Amino acid sequence: MKPRSVTPLTLRELEKLPTPRLLAYLRRLRECEASIENSDWEFHEIASIGGIIFKSSKEWEAQYNLVKSVLAERPNIESGMQGSVP
């Protein structure tokens, strides 16, 4: 089994995603492992894998902050209220 990675997206790509997909992307980022030192993976096992694998990487931090900034511009929808008419 290979380590799971998250493909980095540009600001434009993130802005095009509907909120549920953006939240799912954020969840995938949060599921990344903390660091290679705290994982069961060896460097040679992850060397050929593209994308973001560990939270300790600068790429993870940049992507996480980018996603949070896009979400901050979205209207808040309370759970269970989607699709209902006020």
Phi and psi restraints in degrees (range 20) as a CNS / XPLOR table:
assign (resid 1 and name C) (resid 2 and name N)
       (resid 2 and name CA) (resid 2 and name C) 1.0 -90.1 20.0 2
assign (resid 2 and name N) (resid 2 and name CA)
       (resid 2 and name C) (resid 3 and name N) 1.0 154.0 20.0 2
assign (resid 2 and name C) (resid 3 and name N)
       (resid 3 and name CA) (resid 3 and name C) 1.0 -63.2 20.0 2
assign (resid 3 and name N) (resid 3 and name CA)
       (resid 3 and name C) (resid 4 and name N) 1.0 144.4 20.0 2
assign (resid 3 and name C) (resid 4 and name N)
       (resid 4 and name CA) (resid 4 and name C) 1.0 -81.3 20.0 2
assign (resid 4 and name N) (resid 4 and name CA)
       (resid 4 and name C) (resid 5 and name N) 1.0 139.7 20.0 2
assign (resid 4 and name C) (resid 5 and name N)
       (resid 5 and name CA) (resid 5 and name C) 1.0 -125.3 20.0 2
assign (resid 5 and name N) (resid 5 and name CA)
       (resid 5 and name C) (resid 6 and name N) 1.0 161.7 20.0 2
assign (resid 5 and name C) (resid 6 and name N)
       (resid 6 and name CA) (resid 6 and name C) 1.0 -116.7 20.0 2
assign (resid 6 and name N) (resid 6 and name CA)
       (resid 6 and name C) (resid 7 and name N) 1.0 126.7 20.0 2
assign (resid 6 and name C) (resid 7 and name N)
       (resid 7 and name CA) (resid 7 and name C) 1.0 -74.5 20.0 2
assign (resid 7 and name N) (resid 7 and name CA)
       (resid 7 and name C) (resid 8 and name N) 1.0 124.1 20.0 2
assign (resid 7 and name C) (resid 8 and name N)
       (resid 8 and name CA) (resid 8 and name C) 1.0 -65.6 20.0 2
assign (resid 8 and name N) (resid 8 and name CA)
       (resid 8 and name C) (resid 9 and name N) 1.0 141.7 20.0 2
assign (resid 8 and name C) (resid 9 and name N)
       (resid 9 and name CA) (resid 9 and name C) 1.0 -118.2 20.0 2
assign (resid 9 and name N) (resid 9 and name CA)
       (resid 9 and name C) (resid 10 and name N) 1.0 151.2 20.0 2
assign (resid 9 and name C) (resid 10 and name N)
       (resid 10 and name CA) (resid 10 and name C) 1.0 -78.1 20.0 2
assign (resid 10 and name N) (resid 10 and name CA)
       (resid 10 and name C) (resid 11 and name N) 1.0 166.0 20.0 2
assign (resid 10 and name C) (resid 11 and name N)
       (resid 11 and name CA) (resid 11 and name C) 1.0 -56.6 20.0 2
assign (resid 11 and name N) (resid 11 and name CA)
       (resid 11 and name C) (resid 12 and name N) 1.0 -44.7 20.0 2
assign (resid 11 and name C) (resid 12 and name N)
       (resid 12 and name CA) (resid 12 and name C) 1.0 -59.5 20.0 2
assign (resid 12 and name N) (resid 12 and name CA)
       (resid 12 and name C) (resid 13 and name N) 1.0 -42.8 20.0 2
assign (resid 12 and name C) (resid 13 and name N)
       (resid 13 and name CA) (resid 13 and name C) 1.0 -65.4 20.0 2
assign (resid 13 and name N) (resid 13 and name CA)
       (resid 13 and name C) (resid 14 and name N) 1.0 -41.4 20.0 2
assign (resid 13 and name C) (resid 14 and name N)
       (resid 14 and name CA) (resid 14 and name C) 1.0 -65.2 20.0 2
assign (resid 14 and name N) (resid 14 and name CA)
       (resid 14 and name C) (resid 15 and name N) 1.0 -40.4 20.0 2
assign (resid 14 and name C) (resid 15 and name N)
       (resid 15 and name CA) (resid 15 and name C) 1.0 -65.4 20.0 2
assign (resid 15 and name N) (resid 15 and name CA)
       (resid 15 and name C) (resid 16 and name N) 1.0 -27.7 20.0 2
assign (resid 15 and name C) (resid 16 and name N)
       (resid 16 and name CA) (resid 16 and name C) 1.0 -77.5 20.0 2
assign (resid 16 and name N) (resid 16 and name CA)
       (resid 16 and name C) (resid 17 and name N) 1.0 -19.9 20.0 2
assign (resid 16 and name C) (resid 17 and name N)
       (resid 17 and name CA) (resid 17 and name C) 1.0 -72.1 20.0 2
assign (resid 17 and name N) (resid 17 and name CA)
       (resid 17 and name C) (resid 18 and name N) 1.0 137.8 20.0 2
assign (resid 17 and name C) (resid 18 and name N)
       (resid 18 and name CA) (resid 18 and name C) 1.0 -66.3 20.0 2
assign (resid 18 and name N) (resid 18 and name CA)
       (resid 18 and name C) (resid 19 and name N) 1.0 155.4 20.0 2
assign (resid 18 and name C) (resid 19 and name N)
       (resid 19 and name CA) (resid 19 and name C) 1.0 -53.5 20.0 2
assign (resid 19 and name N) (resid 19 and name CA)
       (resid 19 and name C) (resid 20 and name N) 1.0 -45.7 20.0 2
assign (resid 19 and name C) (resid 20 and name N)
       (resid 20 and name CA) (resid 20 and name C) 1.0 -59.1 20.0 2
assign (resid 20 and name N) (resid 20 and name CA)
       (resid 20 and name C) (resid 21 and name N) 1.0 -38.6 20.0 2
assign (resid 20 and name C) (resid 21 and name N)
       (resid 21 and name CA) (resid 21 and name C) 1.0 -69.5 20.0 2
assign (resid 21 and name N) (resid 21 and name CA)
       (resid 21 and name C) (resid 22 and name N) 1.0 -36.5 20.0 2
assign (resid 21 and name C) (resid 22 and name N)
       (resid 22 and name CA) (resid 22 and name C) 1.0 -65.6 20.0 2
assign (resid 22 and name N) (resid 22 and name CA)
       (resid 22 and name C) (resid 23 and name N) 1.0 -39.8 20.0 2
assign (resid 22 and name C) (resid 23 and name N)
       (resid 23 and name CA) (resid 23 and name C) 1.0 -66.4 20.0 2
assign (resid 23 and name N) (resid 23 and name CA)
       (resid 23 and name C) (resid 24 and name N) 1.0 -36.6 20.0 2
assign (resid 23 and name C) (resid 24 and name N)
       (resid 24 and name CA) (resid 24 and name C) 1.0 -66.1 20.0 2
assign (resid 24 and name N) (resid 24 and name CA)
       (resid 24 and name C) (resid 25 and name N) 1.0 -38.7 20.0 2
assign (resid 24 and name C) (resid 25 and name N)
       (resid 25 and name CA) (resid 25 and name C) 1.0 -63.7 20.0 2
assign (resid 25 and name N) (resid 25 and name CA)
       (resid 25 and name C) (resid 26 and name N) 1.0 -43.0 20.0 2
assign (resid 25 and name C) (resid 26 and name N)
       (resid 26 and name CA) (resid 26 and name C) 1.0 -61.1 20.0 2
assign (resid 26 and name N) (resid 26 and name CA)
       (resid 26 and name C) (resid 27 and name N) 1.0 -41.1 20.0 2
assign (resid 26 and name C) (resid 27 and name N)
       (resid 27 and name CA) (resid 27 and name C) 1.0 -61.7 20.0 2
assign (resid 27 and name N) (resid 27 and name CA)
       (resid 27 and name C) (resid 28 and name N) 1.0 -41.4 20.0 2
assign (resid 27 and name C) (resid 28 and name N)
       (resid 28 and name CA) (resid 28 and name C) 1.0 -63.8 20.0 2
assign (resid 28 and name N) (resid 28 and name CA)
       (resid 28 and name C) (resid 29 and name N) 1.0 -38.1 20.0 2
assign (resid 28 and name C) (resid 29 and name N)
       (resid 29 and name CA) (resid 29 and name C) 1.0 -63.0 20.0 2
assign (resid 29 and name N) (resid 29 and name CA)
       (resid 29 and name C) (resid 30 and name N) 1.0 -43.1 20.0 2
assign (resid 29 and name C) (resid 30 and name N)
       (resid 30 and name CA) (resid 30 and name C) 1.0 -66.0 20.0 2
assign (resid 30 and name N) (resid 30 and name CA)
       (resid 30 and name C) (resid 31 and name N) 1.0 -23.1 20.0 2
assign (resid 30 and name C) (resid 31 and name N)
       (resid 31 and name CA) (resid 31 and name C) 1.0 -82.4 20.0 2
assign (resid 31 and name N) (resid 31 and name CA)
       (resid 31 and name C) (resid 32 and name N) 1.0 -6.2 20.0 2
assign (resid 31 and name C) (resid 32 and name N)
       (resid 32 and name CA) (resid 32 and name C) 1.0 -61.9 20.0 2
assign (resid 32 and name N) (resid 32 and name CA)
       (resid 32 and name C) (resid 33 and name N) 1.0 151.5 20.0 2
assign (resid 32 and name C) (resid 33 and name N)
       (resid 33 and name CA) (resid 33 and name C) 1.0 -71.5 20.0 2
assign (resid 33 and name N) (resid 33 and name CA)
       (resid 33 and name C) (resid 34 and name N) 1.0 155.2 20.0 2
assign (resid 33 and name C) (resid 34 and name N)
       (resid 34 and name CA) (resid 34 and name C) 1.0 -62.1 20.0 2
assign (resid 34 and name N) (resid 34 and name CA)
       (resid 34 and name C) (resid 35 and name N) 1.0 -51.7 20.0 2
assign (resid 34 and name C) (resid 35 and name N)
       (resid 35 and name CA) (resid 35 and name C) 1.0 -162.4 20.0 2
assign (resid 35 and name N) (resid 35 and name CA)
       (resid 35 and name C) (resid 36 and name N) 1.0 163.6 20.0 2
assign (resid 35 and name C) (resid 36 and name N)
       (resid 36 and name CA) (resid 36 and name C) 1.0 -64.9 20.0 2
assign (resid 36 and name N) (resid 36 and name CA)
       (resid 36 and name C) (resid 37 and name N) 1.0 -32.6 20.0 2
assign (resid 36 and name C) (resid 37 and name N)
       (resid 37 and name CA) (resid 37 and name C) 1.0 -64.8 20.0 2
assign (resid 37 and name N) (resid 37 and name CA)
       (resid 37 and name C) (resid 38 and name N) 1.0 -30.6 20.0 2
assign (resid 37 and name C) (resid 38 and name N)
       (resid 38 and name CA) (resid 38 and name C) 1.0 -98.0 20.0 2
assign (resid 38 and name N) (resid 38 and name CA)
       (resid 38 and name C) (resid 39 and name N) 1.0 8.7 20.0 2
assign (resid 38 and name C) (resid 39 and name N)
       (resid 39 and name CA) (resid 39 and name C) 1.0 -107.2 20.0 2
assign (resid 39 and name N) (resid 39 and name CA)
       (resid 39 and name C) (resid 40 and name N) 1.0 173.6 20.0 2
assign (resid 39 and name C) (resid 40 and name N)
       (resid 40 and name CA) (resid 40 and name C) 1.0 -91.7 20.0 2
assign (resid 40 and name N) (resid 40 and name CA)
       (resid 40 and name C) (resid 41 and name N) 1.0 1.4 20.0 2
assign (resid 40 and name C) (resid 41 and name N)
       (resid 41 and name CA) (resid 41 and name C) 1.0 -90.3 20.0 2
assign (resid 41 and name N) (resid 41 and name CA)
       (resid 41 and name C) (resid 42 and name N) 1.0 145.2 20.0 2
assign (resid 41 and name C) (resid 42 and name N)
       (resid 42 and name CA) (resid 42 and name C) 1.0 -94.3 20.0 2
assign (resid 42 and name N) (resid 42 and name CA)
       (resid 42 and name C) (resid 43 and name N) 1.0 154.2 20.0 2
assign (resid 42 and name C) (resid 43 and name N)
       (resid 43 and name CA) (resid 43 and name C) 1.0 -55.5 20.0 2
assign (resid 43 and name N) (resid 43 and name CA)
       (resid 43 and name C) (resid 44 and name N) 1.0 -42.9 20.0 2
assign (resid 43 and name C) (resid 44 and name N)
       (resid 44 and name CA) (resid 44 and name C) 1.0 -64.6 20.0 2
assign (resid 44 and name N) (resid 44 and name CA)
       (resid 44 and name C) (resid 45 and name N) 1.0 -22.8 20.0 2
assign (resid 44 and name C) (resid 45 and name N)
       (resid 45 and name CA) (resid 45 and name C) 1.0 -77.0 20.0 2
assign (resid 45 and name N) (resid 45 and name CA)
       (resid 45 and name C) (resid 46 and name N) 1.0 -26.4 20.0 2
assign (resid 45 and name C) (resid 46 and name N)
       (resid 46 and name CA) (resid 46 and name C) 1.0 -106.4 20.0 2
assign (resid 46 and name N) (resid 46 and name CA)
       (resid 46 and name C) (resid 47 and name N) 1.0 -7.8 20.0 2
assign (resid 46 and name C) (resid 47 and name N)
       (resid 47 and name CA) (resid 47 and name C) 1.0 -58.0 20.0 2
assign (resid 47 and name N) (resid 47 and name CA)
       (resid 47 and name C) (resid 48 and name N) 1.0 -35.4 20.0 2
assign (resid 47 and name C) (resid 48 and name N)
       (resid 48 and name CA) (resid 48 and name C) 1.0 -93.6 20.0 2
assign (resid 48 and name N) (resid 48 and name CA)
       (resid 48 and name C) (resid 49 and name N) 1.0 1.5 20.0 2
assign (resid 48 and name C) (resid 49 and name N)
       (resid 49 and name CA) (resid 49 and name C) 1.0 -91.9 20.0 2
assign (resid 49 and name N) (resid 49 and name CA)
       (resid 49 and name C) (resid 50 and name N) 1.0 128.6 20.0 2
assign (resid 49 and name C) (resid 50 and name N)
       (resid 50 and name CA) (resid 50 and name C) 1.0 -87.6 20.0 2
assign (resid 50 and name N) (resid 50 and name CA)
       (resid 50 and name C) (resid 51 and name N) 1.0 161.4 20.0 2
assign (resid 50 and name C) (resid 51 and name N)
       (resid 51 and name CA) (resid 51 and name C) 1.0 96.0 20.0 2
assign (resid 51 and name N) (resid 51 and name CA)
       (resid 51 and name C) (resid 52 and name N) 1.0 -172.7 20.0 2
assign (resid 51 and name C) (resid 52 and name N)
       (resid 52 and name CA) (resid 52 and name C) 1.0 -94.8 20.0 2
assign (resid 52 and name N) (resid 52 and name CA)
       (resid 52 and name C) (resid 53 and name N) 1.0 126.9 20.0 2
assign (resid 52 and name C) (resid 53 and name N)
       (resid 53 and name CA) (resid 53 and name C) 1.0 -116.2 20.0 2
assign (resid 53 and name N) (resid 53 and name CA)
       (resid 53 and name C) (resid 54 and name N) 1.0 -37.8 20.0 2
assign (resid 53 and name C) (resid 54 and name N)
       (resid 54 and name CA) (resid 54 and name C) 1.0 -120.7 20.0 2
assign (resid 54 and name N) (resid 54 and name CA)
       (resid 54 and name C) (resid 55 and name N) 1.0 142.0 20.0 2
assign (resid 54 and name C) (resid 55 and name N)
       (resid 55 and name CA) (resid 55 and name C) 1.0 -66.6 20.0 2
assign (resid 55 and name N) (resid 55 and name CA)
       (resid 55 and name C) (resid 56 and name N) 1.0 -22.3 20.0 2
assign (resid 55 and name C) (resid 56 and name N)
       (resid 56 and name CA) (resid 56 and name C) 1.0 -74.9 20.0 2
assign (resid 56 and name N) (resid 56 and name CA)
       (resid 56 and name C) (resid 57 and name N) 1.0 -8.0 20.0 2
assign (resid 56 and name C) (resid 57 and name N)
       (resid 57 and name CA) (resid 57 and name C) 1.0 -81.0 20.0 2
assign (resid 57 and name N) (resid 57 and name CA)
       (resid 57 and name C) (resid 58 and name N) 1.0 150.7 20.0 2
assign (resid 57 and name C) (resid 58 and name N)
       (resid 58 and name CA) (resid 58 and name C) 1.0 -64.0 20.0 2
assign (resid 58 and name N) (resid 58 and name CA)
       (resid 58 and name C) (resid 59 and name N) 1.0 -32.6 20.0 2
assign (resid 58 and name C) (resid 59 and name N)
       (resid 59 and name CA) (resid 59 and name C) 1.0 -63.7 20.0 2
assign (resid 59 and name N) (resid 59 and name CA)
       (resid 59 and name C) (resid 60 and name N) 1.0 -40.6 20.0 2
assign (resid 59 and name C) (resid 60 and name N)
       (resid 60 and name CA) (resid 60 and name C) 1.0 -62.9 20.0 2
assign (resid 60 and name N) (resid 60 and name CA)
       (resid 60 and name C) (resid 61 and name N) 1.0 -47.9 20.0 2
assign (resid 60 and name C) (resid 61 and name N)
       (resid 61 and name CA) (resid 61 and name C) 1.0 -61.0 20.0 2
assign (resid 61 and name N) (resid 61 and name CA)
       (resid 61 and name C) (resid 62 and name N) 1.0 -43.6 20.0 2
assign (resid 61 and name C) (resid 62 and name N)
       (resid 62 and name CA) (resid 62 and name C) 1.0 -64.2 20.0 2
assign (resid 62 and name N) (resid 62 and name CA)
       (resid 62 and name C) (resid 63 and name N) 1.0 -43.6 20.0 2
assign (resid 62 and name C) (resid 63 and name N)
       (resid 63 and name CA) (resid 63 and name C) 1.0 -67.6 20.0 2
assign (resid 63 and name N) (resid 63 and name CA)
       (resid 63 and name C) (resid 64 and name N) 1.0 -41.8 20.0 2
assign (resid 63 and name C) (resid 64 and name N)
       (resid 64 and name CA) (resid 64 and name C) 1.0 -59.9 20.0 2
assign (resid 64 and name N) (resid 64 and name CA)
       (resid 64 and name C) (resid 65 and name N) 1.0 -47.6 20.0 2
assign (resid 64 and name C) (resid 65 and name N)
       (resid 65 and name CA) (resid 65 and name C) 1.0 -64.4 20.0 2
assign (resid 65 and name N) (resid 65 and name CA)
       (resid 65 and name C) (resid 66 and name N) 1.0 -35.7 20.0 2
assign (resid 65 and name C) (resid 66 and name N)
       (resid 66 and name CA) (resid 66 and name C) 1.0 -65.3 20.0 2
assign (resid 66 and name N) (resid 66 and name CA)
       (resid 66 and name C) (resid 67 and name N) 1.0 -45.2 20.0 2
assign (resid 66 and name C) (resid 67 and name N)
       (resid 67 and name CA) (resid 67 and name C) 1.0 -62.4 20.0 2
assign (resid 67 and name N) (resid 67 and name CA)
       (resid 67 and name C) (resid 68 and name N) 1.0 -44.5 20.0 2
assign (resid 67 and name C) (resid 68 and name N)
       (resid 68 and name CA) (resid 68 and name C) 1.0 -62.2 20.0 2
assign (resid 68 and name N) (resid 68 and name CA)
       (resid 68 and name C) (resid 69 and name N) 1.0 -36.9 20.0 2
assign (resid 68 and name C) (resid 69 and name N)
       (resid 69 and name CA) (resid 69 and name C) 1.0 -69.1 20.0 2
assign (resid 69 and name N) (resid 69 and name CA)
       (resid 69 and name C) (resid 70 and name N) 1.0 -36.8 20.0 2
assign (resid 69 and name C) (resid 70 and name N)
       (resid 70 and name CA) (resid 70 and name C) 1.0 -68.0 20.0 2
assign (resid 70 and name N) (resid 70 and name CA)
       (resid 70 and name C) (resid 71 and name N) 1.0 -42.9 20.0 2
assign (resid 70 and name C) (resid 71 and name N)
       (resid 71 and name CA) (resid 71 and name C) 1.0 -63.7 20.0 2
assign (resid 71 and name N) (resid 71 and name CA)
       (resid 71 and name C) (resid 72 and name N) 1.0 -33.0 20.0 2
assign (resid 71 and name C) (resid 72 and name N)
       (resid 72 and name CA) (resid 72 and name C) 1.0 -64.0 20.0 2
assign (resid 72 and name N) (resid 72 and name CA)
       (resid 72 and name C) (resid 73 and name N) 1.0 -23.9 20.0 2
assign (resid 72 and name C) (resid 73 and name N)
       (resid 73 and name CA) (resid 73 and name C) 1.0 -87.6 20.0 2
assign (resid 73 and name N) (resid 73 and name CA)
       (resid 73 and name C) (resid 74 and name N) 1.0 -9.1 20.0 2
assign (resid 73 and name C) (resid 74 and name N)
       (resid 74 and name CA) (resid 74 and name C) 1.0 -88.1 20.0 2
assign (resid 74 and name N) (resid 74 and name CA)
       (resid 74 and name C) (resid 75 and name N) 1.0 149.0 20.0 2
assign (resid 74 and name C) (resid 75 and name N)
       (resid 75 and name CA) (resid 75 and name C) 1.0 -68.6 20.0 2
assign (resid 75 and name N) (resid 75 and name CA)
       (resid 75 and name C) (resid 76 and name N) 1.0 145.6 20.0 2
assign (resid 75 and name C) (resid 76 and name N)
       (resid 76 and name CA) (resid 76 and name C) 1.0 -80.6 20.0 2
assign (resid 76 and name N) (resid 76 and name CA)
       (resid 76 and name C) (resid 77 and name N) 1.0 134.7 20.0 2
assign (resid 76 and name C) (resid 77 and name N)
       (resid 77 and name CA) (resid 77 and name C) 1.0 -121.8 20.0 2
assign (resid 77 and name N) (resid 77 and name CA)
       (resid 77 and name C) (resid 78 and name N) 1.0 119.6 20.0 2
assign (resid 77 and name C) (resid 78 and name N)
       (resid 78 and name CA) (resid 78 and name C) 1.0 -68.5 20.0 2
assign (resid 78 and name N) (resid 78 and name CA)
       (resid 78 and name C) (resid 79 and name N) 1.0 146.8 20.0 2
assign (resid 78 and name C) (resid 79 and name N)
       (resid 79 and name CA) (resid 79 and name C) 1.0 -57.5 20.0 2
assign (resid 79 and name N) (resid 79 and name CA)
       (resid 79 and name C) (resid 80 and name N) 1.0 132.6 20.0 2
assign (resid 79 and name C) (resid 80 and name N)
       (resid 80 and name CA) (resid 80 and name C) 1.0 86.0 20.0 2
assign (resid 80 and name N) (resid 80 and name CA)
       (resid 80 and name C) (resid 81 and name N) 1.0 -6.8 20.0 2
assign (resid 80 and name C) (resid 81 and name N)
       (resid 81 and name CA) (resid 81 and name C) 1.0 -96.7 20.0 2
assign (resid 81 and name N) (resid 81 and name CA)
       (resid 81 and name C) (resid 82 and name N) 1.0 -8.4 20.0 2
assign (resid 81 and name C) (resid 82 and name N)
       (resid 82 and name CA) (resid 82 and name C) 1.0 -64.2 20.0 2
assign (resid 82 and name N) (resid 82 and name CA)
       (resid 82 and name C) (resid 83 and name N) 1.0 130.8 20.0 2
assign (resid 82 and name C) (resid 83 and name N)
       (resid 83 and name CA) (resid 83 and name C) 1.0 84.8 20.0 2
assign (resid 83 and name N) (resid 83 and name CA)
       (resid 83 and name C) (resid 84 and name N) 1.0 -5.5 20.0 2
assign (resid 83 and name C) (resid 84 and name N)
       (resid 84 and name CA) (resid 84 and name C) 1.0 -92.4 20.0 2
assign (resid 84 and name N) (resid 84 and name CA)
       (resid 84 and name C) (resid 85 and name N) 1.0 153.1 20.0 2
assign (resid 84 and name C) (resid 85 and name N)
       (resid 85 and name CA) (resid 85 and name C) 1.0 -98.1 20.0 2
assign (resid 85 and name N) (resid 85 and name CA)
       (resid 85 and name C) (resid 86 and name N) 1.0 128.7 20.0 2
